[in-house]
Amino acid sequence: MLNTSELSAFYLKKINRFTKSLVSNVQKRQPHTLNSILEAYLTHKNTIKNGYLFLILFFFTKQAIKALKPSFASNTDTIQSNTVTNHPSATTSHFSTKAKLDQKFFTSLKNIIKIIVPGFKSFEFRILALQSVLLIARTALSVFIASLDGEIVSNIVHLRLKKFIKGISTWLLISIPAALVNSSLEYLQQLLALRFRKRLTARIHDFYFRNRSFYAIPNLDSRLQNVDQVIVVDVQKFCHLLSLLYSNITKPILDCVVYNVILAKNVGLNSLLALGAVVQISTGVLRALTPPFGSLGDLHYAHSRVINNAEEIALWKGHDFEKQVIQNKYSRLAKHVNRVFRLNIFYQMMEDFVIKYFWGAAGLLVCAAPVFAERILTIEELEQNKAKNIFFLQSNKHDDIAFASRVKEFVSNRRLLLSSSDAVGRIIYTYKELVQLSGYTKRVSELLEVLDDVSKGKFIKNKISLLGQDSQNSLNFIQVDTQNMDRKFGLVVESDYIFFDKVPVVSPTGDVLIEKLSYVVQPGMNLLVLGPNGCGKSSMFRILGGLWPIYGGTLYCPSPQKIFYLPQKPYMCIGTLRDQIIYPHSILDMIESGITDNDVLEILRILQLDNIVTREGGFDIVKEWRDCLSAGDKQKFL
């Protein structure tokens, strides 16, 4: 009976014997196997090349189809959004779809680009042209530096001190234009973002302050929320991303094309295509092994149900039941996360192996391909030397020139390959920036669309009906077109008196406050309007002032220049004390009219406000006047 140590030694001897036998058989068959592989490659060289092309085209087409899928989801989201908005209790915005990299995004981006780059003679286009030239120069410098790297390493290997010092000197000299190009590109990118923002902001302000759009957007239209954030923040981020994206896409694509063309010339197209096929296949394997990181949506949905139905759950005392539901969903999520973590160990191991080591080894093989390719026998020479198991031409060990050339080419090709890989990585990373840009493009495009509609008198407002109100007294998604108001809605006629002839008073939410309002105010006549809150007193003046559209009847009123409105809340503009008095006119209007500060001071003296000029420091002082003046003084200023 053998003990444990003797049994282990016995099995180790058998394993060693089997290993030696296997290695011996492989060594005996290696020349024949290598001969067969080399002969098969040389015979079917074109077929293998076509196979590389097919694999690359296949994976490229697959990725393109995958990228186009969100456009169908975008169309579905749009249909669902319209269905929800038509519901009487809808509170969602008219624009509720998520940003997608679809045809709508590129169309919106194209329309915005026409605004910020108006033509080939514009300053922005000249900046883009100069930036493109500098990007090409930067790529050319990178290629030259890669070649210089190989030459410096070759001089180090062969102990050529003078040539090494010359190479280092060239390196330092070339760094001057390289640094200049890099800093110039950074400056042009910032300048381009500023010019883009200037153009876009000017267009937005032009529409925003046209036909009282600044009032109509928050009060008569419900498609946009937080307009100030879109104008100030989103426009700035959109212009910054767009200017950054131009260089972040153009430079990597240019680098990828130039580097791969040079690599194809140096290492051969077959080697480069083989590397591309290996990368595509390994990427597909990694994607297939990616653990499922989802299942968090169920927990979000459970919490959102509690928030949306909090009143019903609280009244029915269903908190214990809902707590149990959420706890169960969290338990399932915790189990799923633990499983993902276990799978992620294997995935991280495979990812590190493929990206760090496998791709690195493949790159070394590609760089070494030209060194060995020049010594491979032709198919005819291979047949002649098949019996001798000779596959490579004998190298001349004393050929220093050829050795130096091989070292230089290897280092240069490896530098180009690393730069090309970095360019591909930057192209992939720009997808995230494109997604961010699509979100800002969507918001800016929506703003421009709403501004264009509102400036033309077209509004879309969600329906919000009062409790117990007749459905006939509500309007669902009011769409007003002032250009066709004579035919579809009410009629406005200029006259010397005020006459509401069967004009309905309709709030922006669609509630009909007064079905048909009729009254007359002749010149010199005083009229006092009384009524409870929400009956339409202020609404009547909003219609008279042109803030709200007319949905029926006829309104006779003087021109806006002949009517003065005193608002309930005094408004103090940003500017000097003089600006508060002459608002909405400017200092230039005042000078053109021949009015001086003495005339303004005389008016203040009549109102017993002349002491404010002395107290505050003169007409040209700038303050936050809503905080400096009393309520009575502000009312007198109006």
VOKOLBA-470331 format. One line per 5 residues: number of its first residue (from 1); their letters; for each residue x, y, z of C-alpha. Coordinates in steps of 0.05 Angstrom, whole numbers. Example, Ala and Ser with C-alpha at 12.3 -4.5 7.8 and 13.67 -1.06 7.14 Angstrom:
# residues 2
1 = AS = 246:-90:156 | 273:-21:143
END
This chain:
# residues 638
1 = MLNTS = 0:0:0 | 31:67:-22 | 28:126:24 | 8:196:2 | 79:222:-14
6 = ELSAF = 96:161:-56 | 30:166:-93 | 43:240:-109 | 113:225:-134 | 86:169:-179
11 = YLKKI = 35:214:-212 | 86:271:-220 | 132:224:-258 | 76:203:-304 | 58:275:-317
16 = NRFTK = 130:294:-333 | 137:234:-379 | 73:253:-416 | 95:326:-422 | 163:308:-450
21 = SLVSN = 130:262:-501 | 81:316:-522 | 136:368:-530 | 179:319:-569 | 122:304:-618
26 = VQKRQ = 108:378:-627 | 181:393:-641 | 184:337:-692 | 121:360:-727 | 136:435:-721
31 = PHTLN = 174:442:-787 | 121:404:-825 | 64:444:-791 | 99:511:-803 | 112:491:-875
36 = SILEA = 38:474:-885 | 14:539:-853 | 63:582:-894 | 45:546:-958 | -29:553:-945
41 = YLTHK = -21:628:-931 | 19:641:-994 | -29:600:-1036 | -93:633:-1010 | -65:701:-996
46 = NTIKN = -119:739:-1034 | -175:697:-1003 | -150:712:-933 | -146:786:-951 | -218:785:-976
51 = GYLFL = -238:750:-912 | -208:806:-871 | -247:857:-911 | -312:817:-903 | -304:813:-828
56 = ILFFF = -290:887:-821 | -349:906:-866 | -394:857:-829 | -379:887:-760 | -382:958:-787
61 = TKQAI = -451:945:-817 | -474:913:-753 | -452:973:-712 | -486:1021:-762 | -552:983:-757
66 = KALKP = -547:984:-681 | -534:1059:-682 | -596:1072:-725 | -644:1033:-680 | -656:1092:-632
71 = SFASN = -691:1130:-688 | -748:1080:-687 | -752:1086:-612 | -755:1161:-620 | -816:1156:-665
76 = TDTIQ = -851:1110:-615 | -837:1158:-558 | -867:1215:-599 | -932:1177:-610 | -937:1159:-536
81 = SNTVT = -922:1231:-517 | -979:1259:-560 | -1027:1208:-531 | -1012:1228:-460 | -1014:1303:-472
86 = NHPSA = -1084:1301:-500 | -1110:1275:-434 | -1146:1329:-393 | -1101:1318:-334 | -1037:1320:-373
91 = TTSHF = -983:1363:-344 | -925:1340:-388 | -891:1386:-437 | -907:1383:-510 | -834:1366:-522
96 = STKAK = -826:1303:-478 | -785:1256:-521 | -713:1239:-503 | -656:1263:-546 | -634:1212:-598
101 = LDQKF = -579:1208:-649 | -629:1202:-705 | -648:1240:-768 | -686:1292:-727 | -623:1308:-688
106 = FTSLK = -580:1318:-750 | -635:1360:-783 | -641:1405:-721 | -565:1411:-717 | -562:1429:-791
111 = NIIKI = -613:1485:-781 | -575:1513:-721 | -509:1510:-758 | -540:1553:-813 | -552:1606:-759
116 = IVPGF = -483:1604:-726 | -445:1596:-792 | -485:1638:-841 | -440:1630:-901 | -371:1617:-930
121 = KSFEF = -352:1690:-922 | -370:1692:-848 | -317:1700:-794 | -338:1633:-763 | -324:1596:-828
126 = RILAL = -255:1628:-832 | -241:1604:-762 | -263:1534:-781 | -218:1536:-843 | -158:1559:-802
131 = QSVLL = -173:1506:-749 | -175:1453:-803 | -107:1475:-830 | -77:1472:-760 | -107:1402:-749
136 = IARTA = -74:1378:-813 | -8:1410:-790 | -14:1376:-723 | -23:1308:-755 | 36:1320:-801
141 = LSVFI = 79:1338:-740 | 56:1275:-705 | 78:1233:-765 | 145:1268:-767 | 156:1258:-692
146 = ASLDG = 140:1184:-699 | 193:1177:-753 | 241:1217:-710 | 229:1170:-652 | 251:1111:-694
151 = EIVSN = 313:1147:-717 | 333:1167:-646 | 325:1095:-620 | 364:1069:-680 | 421:1117:-663
156 = IVHLR = 420:1094:-590 | 425:1021:-610 | 484:1034:-655 | 518:1083:-607 | 517:1140:-658
161 = LKKFI = 528:1198:-610 | 529:1255:-661 | 466:1231:-697 | 433:1220:-630 | 448:1292:-608
166 = KGIST = 423:1316:-676 | 359:1277:-667 | 348:1306:-597 | 361:1376:-623 | 311:1365:-679
171 = WLLIS = 261:1339:-627 | 268:1403:-586 | 263:1447:-647 | 200:1412:-673 | 168:1421:-604
176 = IPAAL = 164:1496:-616 | 116:1494:-675 | 80:1435:-643 | 67:1475:-579 | 46:1535:-621
181 = VNSSL = -3:1493:-661 | -33:1461:-598 | -43:1528:-563 | -71:1559:-627 | -122:1503:-633
186 = EYLQQ = -144:1513:-561 | -152:1588:-573 | -191:1578:-638 | -237:1528:-603 | -254:1578:-549
191 = LLALR = -261:1634:-599 | -307:1591:-642 | -351:1574:-582 | -356:1648:-566 | -375:1667:-637
196 = FRKRL = -426:1611:-641 | -458:1635:-576 | -459:1707:-601 | -495:1688:-665 | -544:1642:-632
201 = TARIH = -560:1688:-574 | -571:1746:-622 | -622:1705:-662 | -657:1682:-599 | -661:1752:-570
206 = DFYFR = -688:1778:-636 | -747:1729:-633 | -754:1732:-557 | -768:1806:-556 | -810:1807:-619
211 = NRSFY = -886:1813:-614 | -882:1804:-538 | -858:1733:-543 | -824:1739:-475 | -895:1745:-446
216 = AIPNL = -929:1694:-491 | -880:1637:-479 | -893:1628:-404 | -966:1650:-405 | -997:1629:-471
221 = DSRLQ = -954:1569:-490 | -937:1507:-449 | -884:1474:-493 | -823:1504:-457 | -804:1506:-384
226 = NVDQV = -746:1547:-355 | -735:1589:-417 | -682:1630:-381 | -640:1568:-368 | -643:1548:-441
231 = IVVDV = -622:1617:-464 | -566:1627:-413 | -540:1557:-396 | -561:1508:-450 | -540:1554:-507
236 = QKFCH = -471:1564:-476 | -461:1489:-466 | -487:1473:-535 | -438:1522:-568 | -380:1496:-525
241 = LLSLL = -395:1423:-542 | -404:1438:-616 | -339:1476:-622 | -303:1422:-582 | -335:1366:-621
246 = YSNIT = -309:1392:-688 | -237:1384:-668 | -251:1321:-627 | -281:1287:-688 | -240:1317:-745
251 = KPILD = -172:1306:-712 | -182:1232:-693 | -212:1215:-761 | -155:1250:-797 | -104:1216:-752
256 = CVVYN = -137:1148:-762 | -137:1156:-838 | -66:1183:-844 | -35:1135:-794 | -69:1074:-824
261 = VILAK = -48:1094:-895 | 24:1100:-872 | 19:1035:-833 | -11:999:-893 | 48:1023:-934
266 = NVGLN = 99:1003:-881 | 72:937:-853 | 26:917:-910 | -49:920:-919 | -58:847:-900
271 = SLLAL = -26:856:-832 | -68:918:-818 | -133:885:-840 | -116:824:-797 | -106:869:-737
276 = GAVVQ = -173:903:-751 | -208:836:-756 | -176:812:-691 | -198:876:-655 | -269:870:-682
281 = ISTGV = -276:796:-663 | -247:806:-593 | -292:866:-582 | -352:824:-601 | -330:770:-552
286 = LRALT = -323:821:-496 | -392:850:-513 | -422:780:-510 | -390:768:-442 | -413:834:-412
291 = PPFGS = -455:820:-349 | -527:847:-347 | -523:911:-307 | -598:927:-311 | -657:910:-265
296 = LGDLH = -653:976:-228 | -715:1003:-265 | -763:959:-225 | -743:993:-160 | -748:1062:-191
301 = YAHSR = -817:1044:-217 | -841:1020:-149 | -819:1084:-115 | -849:1127:-171 | -916:1091:-161
306 = VINNA = -916:1108:-87 | -900:1181:-103 | -953:1187:-157 | -1007:1152:-115 | -986:1177:-46
311 = EEIAL = -1054:1206:-30 | -1093:1142:-45 | -1042:1099:-8 | -1044:1144:53 | -1120:1146:55
316 = WKGHD = -1126:1070:48 | -1068:1059:98 | -1030:1017:47 | -961:1037:71 | -945:968:100
321 = FEKQV = -964:934:34 | -924:983:-8 | -865:976:39 | -865:901:30 | -869:908:-46
326 = IQNKY = -809:955:-47 | -770:911:1 | -782:851:-44 | -759:889:-105 | -697:913:-68
331 = SRLAK = -681:841:-47 | -685:817:-119 | -642:876:-140 | -590:859:-86 | -587:786:-110
336 = HVNRV = -580:809:-181 | -523:858:-163 | -486:804:-125 | -491:758:-185 | -467:813:-231
341 = FRLNI = -407:826:-185 | -388:752:-189 | -394:752:-264 | -356:817:-268 | -293:785:-239
346 = FYQMM = -287:739:-300 | -307:796:-346 | -254:843:-318 | -202:789:-325 | -220:777:-398
351 = EDFVI = -223:851:-412 | -154:864:-383 | -125:805:-420 | -155:825:-487 | -144:900:-484
356 = KYFWG = -77:904:-448 | -42:841:-470 | -76:808:-530 | -83:872:-569 | -12:892:-549
361 = AAGLL = 15:825:-575 | -25:833:-639 | 5:903:-648 | 75:876:-638 | 62:822:-691
366 = VCAAP = 38:875:-740 | 100:918:-727 | 145:858:-734 | 111:833:-798 | 155:874:-846
371 = VFAER = 218:849:-812 | 201:776:-824 | 161:786:-888 | 223:807:-927 | 256:741:-909
376 = ILTIE = 197:694:-924 | 208:649:-984 | 163:654:-1044 | 116:596:-1061 | 166:571:-1114
381 = ELEQN = 226:575:-1066 | 184:541:-1012 | 171:481:-1058 | 245:476:-1074 | 267:476:-1001
386 = KAKNI = 209:436:-972 | 254:376:-958 | 304:419:-921 | 250:453:-878 | 277:521:-897
391 = FFLQS = 225:577:-892 | 265:641:-885 | 323:671:-922 | 387:673:-882 | 401:742:-853
396 = NKHDD = 468:776:-856 | 490:787:-784 | 540:839:-805 | 491:882:-844 | 487:941:-795
401 = IAFAS = 451:986:-844 | 394:937:-852 | 391:925:-777 | 387:1000:-763 | 333:1008:-815
406 = RVKEF = 292:952:-783 | 298:983:-714 | 277:1051:-740 | 217:1022:-778 | 195:980:-719
411 = VSNRR = 196:1038:-670 | 162:1086:-719 | 108:1036:-737 | 95:1020:-664 | 88:1095:-649
416 = LLLSS = 40:1103:-708 | 1:1042:-686 | -7:1069:-615 | -27:1137:-642 | -78:1104:-688
421 = SDAVG = -106:1064:-630 | -112:1128:-589 | -148:1161:-647 | -198:1104:-652 | -209:1109:-577
426 = RIIYT = -222:1183:-582 | -272:1171:-639 | -309:1121:-595 | -308:1168:-536 | -339:1224:-578
431 = YKELV = -404:1183:-579 | -415:1205:-507 | -404:1278:-527 | -451:1268:-586 | -505:1244:-539
436 = QLSGY = -495:1305:-494 | -497:1350:-555 | -561:1317:-579 | -595:1336:-513 | -574:1409:-518
441 = TKRVS = -590:1410:-592 | -660:1386:-576 | -672:1440:-524 | -643:1496:-567 | -681:1472:-628
446 = ELLEV = -746:1470:-587 | -733:1541:-563 | -723:1566:-634 | -785:1530:-658 | -828:1558:-602
451 = LDDVS = -800:1628:-612 | -816:1624:-686 | -887:1600:-673 | -901:1650:-617 | -874:1709:-657
456 = KGKFI = -924:1690:-711 | -981:1685:-661 | -984:1609:-658 | -992:1580:-588 | -1001:1510:-559
461 = KNKIS = -1028:1507:-488 | -1045:1446:-446 | -1117:1440:-422 | -1128:1453:-347 | -1203:1454:-332
466 = LLGQD = -1236:1479:-268 | -1271:1427:-225 | -1343:1416:-246 | -1337:1462:-307 | -1375:1447:-370
471 = SQNSL = -1332:1417:-424 | -1358:1468:-473 | -1325:1523:-433 | -1255:1493:-441 | -1207:1491:-499
476 = NFIQV = -1161:1431:-508 | -1095:1450:-541 | -1113:1519:-565 | -1079:1536:-631 | -1082:1609:-650
481 = DTQNM = -1059:1639:-716 | -1063:1714:-714 | -1049:1718:-789 | -1117:1686:-801 | -1151:1718:-742
486 = DRKFG = -1203:1754:-785 | -1227:1688:-811 | -1219:1641:-752 | -1221:1684:-689 | -1238:1754:-667
491 = LVVES = -1226:1819:-704 | -1187:1879:-678 | -1205:1947:-707 | -1169:2012:-691 | -1215:2068:-668
496 = DYIFF = -1218:2128:-621 | -1259:2091:-568 | -1259:2023:-533 | -1315:1975:-552 | -1317:1901:-534
501 = DKVPV = -1368:1870:-581 | -1384:1799:-558 | -1311:1784:-543 | -1300:1720:-501 | -1250:1725:-444
506 = VSPTG = -1209:1660:-447 | -1150:1647:-401 | -1086:1616:-427 | -1105:1550:-394 | -1168:1546:-437
511 = DVLIE = -1218:1567:-384 | -1273:1612:-411 | -1281:1667:-358 | -1334:1706:-397 | -1369:1677:-457
516 = KLSYV = -1387:1743:-491 | -1365:1810:-462 | -1395:1875:-490 | -1385:1946:-465 | -1365:2015:-491
521 = VQPGM = -1317:2067:-463 | -1320:2134:-499 | -1264:2187:-495 | -1268:2225:-429 | -1310:2171:-397
526 = NLLVL = -1291:2137:-331 | -1306:2064:-318 | -1297:2024:-254 | -1295:1948:-260 | -1315:1908:-198
531 = GPNGC = -1316:1833:-187 | -1288:1775:-146 | -1220:1744:-157 | -1213:1705:-222 | -1274:1734:-256
536 = GKSSM = -1234:1766:-313 | -1221:1838:-292 | -1146:1837:-306 | -1157:1789:-364 | -1199:1842:-399
541 = FRILG = -1141:1891:-397 | -1093:1837:-422 | -1137:1827:-482 | -1142:1902:-492 | -1066:1908:-488
546 = GLWPI = -1056:1852:-539 | -1024:1804:-489 | -1079:1752:-498 | -1109:1732:-565 | -1182:1743:-583
551 = YGGTL = -1223:1681:-596 | -1285:1714:-622 | -1324:1779:-631 | -1296:1846:-649 | -1252:1893:-608
556 = YCPSP = -1250:1967:-625 | -1193:2003:-590 | -1142:2059:-601 | -1071:2044:-624 | -1022:2020:-569
561 = QKIFY = -987:2088:-570 | -1052:2122:-546 | -1065:2076:-486 | -1025:2077:-422 | -1030:2019:-373
566 = LPQKP = -1013:2023:-300 | -994:1953:-276 | -1010:1928:-206 | -937:1914:-190 | -887:1970:-204
571 = YMCIG = -830:1949:-249 | -761:1979:-242 | -713:1965:-300 | -638:1953:-296 | -601:2019:-305
576 = TLRDQ = -594:2090:-279 | -644:2132:-242 | -658:2169:-307 | -675:2102:-340 | -729:2089:-288
581 = IIYPH = -763:2155:-306 | -759:2153:-382 | -772:2077:-389 | -785:2046:-440 | -747:2101:-478
586 = SILDM = -671:2104:-478 | -623:2162:-466 | -614:2168:-542 | -690:2175:-551 | -690:2228:-498
591 = IESGI = -634:2268:-532 | -667:2262:-601 | -732:2289:-571 | -696:2349:-543 | -712:2332:-471
596 = TDNDV = -659:2349:-418 | -647:2329:-346 | -677:2395:-324 | -743:2375:-358 | -741:2308:-322
601 = LEILR = -725:2343:-256 | -784:2390:-266 | -831:2330:-274 | -803:2299:-210 | -813:2365:-174
606 = ILQLD = -887:2364:-193 | -892:2294:-164 | -852:2315:-103 | -797:2265:-120 | -741:2314:-136
611 = NIVTR = -707:2299:-69 | -693:2228:-94 | -643:2254:-145 | -602:2288:-91 | -610:2231:-41
616 = EGGFD = -589:2176:-89 | -530:2214:-121 | -556:2240:-187 | -589:2215:-251 | -530:2172:-272
621 = IVKEW = -525:2129:-210 | -539:2054:-221 | -572:2015:-165 | -620:1958:-152 | -679:2007:-152
626 = RDCLS = -732:1958:-130 | -695:1954:-63 | -676:2028:-57 | -744:2060:-69 | -806:2055:-26
631 = AGDKQ = -870:2025:-54 | -902:2095:-58 | -842:2124:-95 | -842:2066:-145 | -916:2075:-158
636 = KFL = -905:2149:-171 | -848:2134:-219 | -898:2094:-261
END
